[in-house]
Amino acid sequence: MTPRQMLPATAFGLIVMAVPSFAQELNALVWCDHTDPALVAPFEEKFGVKVNVKEYEGTAAGLAILDQSQPGDWDVMVIDAVDVGRAVEAGRLAEIPADALPTGDFFPELVMPENNVVGGKTYAVTEKFGYNTISYDKTKVDPADMEDMAVLTGGKYDGRIGIYDYYLPVLGLVALGQGMKTADINADTLPKLKEPLMALRKASKQVSDVVSSQTALATGEVDIVVGGGEWLTAVLAADNPNLDWTIPKQGGLRWAQSIGVVAGTTQPDLALEFVKYIVSPEGQARLATASCYWGMPANAKAGDVLTPEQKTVLRWDQQPEFLKRSQLYPIPDAATDTAMQDMWTEMLNQ
Amino acid sequence: MTLERQERRLGWGLVAPALVWTGAFFALPFLAMVALSFAHMEGRTVVRGFDAGNYVRAFTDWTMVKALVNSLEITLIVTAVSVLLAYPLAAIIAFRVPARWQRLALLMAVLPFWTSYVVRSYAWLLVLGQKGVVNTTLLALGLIAEPLQMASTRFATVTGFVHFFVMLLTLTIYANLIQLSPNYLRAAADLGAGRWQVFRHVVLPLTLPGVVTGAFLTFVLCIGDYITPQILGGNTELTLPQLIMLQMGRSGNFPLASALSVVLMGIVTLAYLASARWVRLDRV
């Protein structure tokens, strides 16, 4: 080989060596907070693997992706905690050893065995939680008003309200406003929520997704977001300290996301390691402050890793009270779920 | 083997890749979608069969009908406004801008194409917001006392669409105008036609294929678009693509989503049949 021929070969070899190579890849079906490199990179470094993340929205979409995939395509999945049972019923999650998870360090309300354990077997573990309540700009509204949900439809804030575009938490909040527990929402009680939902819609300016809701609140397009919470305002707190959130006297909704190992994974050990990393104090602190949205870590030991400033934004010290005043998302059966979505669609097109 | 047969084989050989591609990635998926549209949901399970219930619902459920009407209204407004804005722009570039500057003028006209569609939509949200540049300017000029409600409205959706489609239409209309021989215009003028008559009886009929082609593409792209109304409309009204997404992402009701998609394709087909006489895709 002449020196002239060797040059490109050497260059090619150097390029190949410069590109990091991973022995394994882990495929994760996730929500947007898991796409933060700051969360995933430490795991990749420790295990020498590449974590491929695919973001999805809505359990139906996530399950549809699994339906269209081959067994082994996906290793782990993040899922709404209230939908773990649905995924298990569909045969999409694998059992994970309960004793490998540090649930003893969790906030007790967040262990959620009624969701993560099916038939005595653990299929998922709660990783993050927060509240769907009321977010607002405290310089534009009277914070005392935000403690009462009835004020929202009283006329004072007409046209200044945004609604988070997710039917479960908002219908749950509407139910709380009517003195109904979220667990009591069913096909019989749902019609009672129609009028207050439509009244809220009438008082609102827009119904929008996460980014649009954040944009609207940050730019003053709306002053209140119903269905918001720390997940909506925390990432904006540094630039806009006027944004705040509260749980009104009627209560708020508690959202929780779980993570589990996908059934049929070809690398269950690595998948379990990823789950263990996510619920470790370090992983939890990174997940809590992930760039897409913030939320409370399920593992209370993450408090040792989070900075005092981060804990202030997350309202760490108020969690015992908030947990007491919040209720879980409604878990509708298929018929009620369809009826709720139909009502939501009708509200959107009002 | 005769020459004719050889040529026929060659012809099929050349067309085969396109046929396979279209069959695999359009015809088969479309047939699968049509088949799925006749299935129905039992709980959260899709049950295959022949049930026209989804189509009945698409045309009788008030929410679905309203979404269909919203889509048609928005699309027709966008198409009309885009044509009205793009035609003069294309004419100015073709007839008023010196030939050596026309390429640059076209480049400037299509420059917004270079940015992400989603980013551009969010940018419009900021421009049209209460503290956006439009409201700020109008307030500073004393033309309004209170900020106008523009973001999260149909006006915002139409504005976002028109911004995009004016570029597309300008290109298709310009491509027609530039092919127009100046001799036609001179001959009409020699025969005593005024400027309006020249435009009405010579320029417009000859450029109609470009206008209709651009308008058809605008119609097709606009009526099937999900992003712009989702970001700029603020969910103050639903369009058909938004409704389809709700059925897929939220409900997992793929049969109904498929039926609504077939309805959408039916509308596009009707639009094509209505404009087929003039549509010249080779002018795009």
Interface residues (C-beta under 8 A of the other chain):
Chain A: E57 G58 A60 A61 L63 A64 R86 G159 D165 Y167 K205 Q206 V207 S208 D209 V211 S212 T215 A216 T219 G220 E221 D333 A334 A335 D337 T338 Q341 D342 T345 E346 L348 N349
Chain B: M41 G43 R44 W62 T63 K66 A67 N70 Y122 L125 L126 G129 Q130 K131 G132 Q149 A151 S152 Q230 I231 G234 N235 T236 E237 L238 L243 L246 M248 G249 R250 S251 G252 N253 F254
